[in-house]
Amino acid sequence: MAEPRFEAVKLLTKIEKDSSYSSILIADAFRNVKFPDSKDTAFAVSLVYGVLEKKLTLDYNISLYLTSKLSKLKPEVLSILRTGAYQILFCDKIPDSAAVNEAVKISKKSGSAFASGLINAVLRKISLNGIKLPENNLSIKYSVNDSIAQSLVNDYGYEKTVEILESFKGRRPIFIRVNTLKCTAEELIKSLDTDGVIAVKTKLENCLTVENTGDITRLQAFRNGWFFVQDMSSQLCCKLAGVKPGYTVIDCCAAPGGKTFSMAQYLGNTGKITSCDMYEHKTKLISDTAERLGIKNVVTICSDARQLPAKLDKADVVLCDVPCSGFGVMGRKPEIRYKKTEELTDIPVIQREILYSCCELVKPGGTLVYSTCTLNKKENDLICDAFLEGHPDFRIADDDYYRSLTERYITVFPAFDGGDGFFIAKFFRGI
């Protein structure tokens, strides 16, 4: 039988060696591993996510007790130290002695017995001295690349940045969308309860938070097509789009399809949604999920969004949920924390090209929505300001619901009881 700490170290070492390894695969990595107890899977996953989330904080504390640079450590040894340090510093229910002793055992089991003395010494010093943080260093305190922290400070100021980074601590809530084409929120909550899932309504209609889901695909309600996973901020974006029965809609960068499915509900299986993505396997996923949900008015197209005006007719609503840096979803995707902002300079160029191309698809009198899951103003406000200056036939939306939320654009800041960080801009095209 597998041991959760050992399996967590193995996966963390793999991620350390291959930084492209996506966090969305972490839970799947343990799907076929046989643990002695059903709770061991959750423990292993929590260790991996915890270490990835706190990596810079852990590395700083580990480095205090090394005689050489952290970069000199072998990946296996570093993963053992990080996992042990995480348990000591951030897991209140795990005795420090257990974290240290298990780390030493893993070093011997994993072929790193040569480092067992170092591992024992470093972890014991961390246990003795507790967490150490340099003064006024947001990067190490919140374990984000310094350039990301500085970018947020430049955009929102120091205090707001602290609030944003604080909200990324720990696991983010899981939101699902009730499939109103098949059931009500009350029916879904009752069905989930029979499978041991706790589902609670949120401030957004037909949006629920869920706990204790386990493998979500095993749930009867999932197999029945009664819901799909979609963050609350993304659901808000779809509500603001103002889709009505009979409309034609284009979702320009649709995968994995949540916004397509939400807008289909507002259509009530009338009208038409054209759901677009660059990759065929992603458009197939959208089609397959639409079938599970009983959505009959979705057509998928495999295309670069910038080429869509040559392929599609104009629509009542066009949604451009463009690729972005993802600063708003760092709580769900730990790898984003360690990106360097200088690596992201091409993203606003692509966003601008998509927006400027796809705006041509909006009918006179129609609606254009631009959205991202980032909090970087270069990808949000500045893109939209420049768009309005160069496109006088578009103006900021003035419908009552949108105006009740914002003066110009909507920036959703992440919070423990709310959705991910998100940006939404809604424009009307003149007749």
Beta strands, then each sheet from edge to edge (+ up, - down):
strand 1: 174-178
strand 2: 198-201
strand 3: 207-211
strand 4: 227-229
strand 5: 248-251
strand 6: 272-277
strand 7: 298-302
strand 8: 315-321
strand 9: 362-372
strand 10: 394-396
strand 11: 410-412
strand 12: 422-429
sheet 1: 2+ 3- 1+ 4-
sheet 2: 7+ 6+ 5+ 8+ 9+ 12- 10+
sheet 3: 7+ 6+ 5+ 8+ 9+ 12- 11+
end
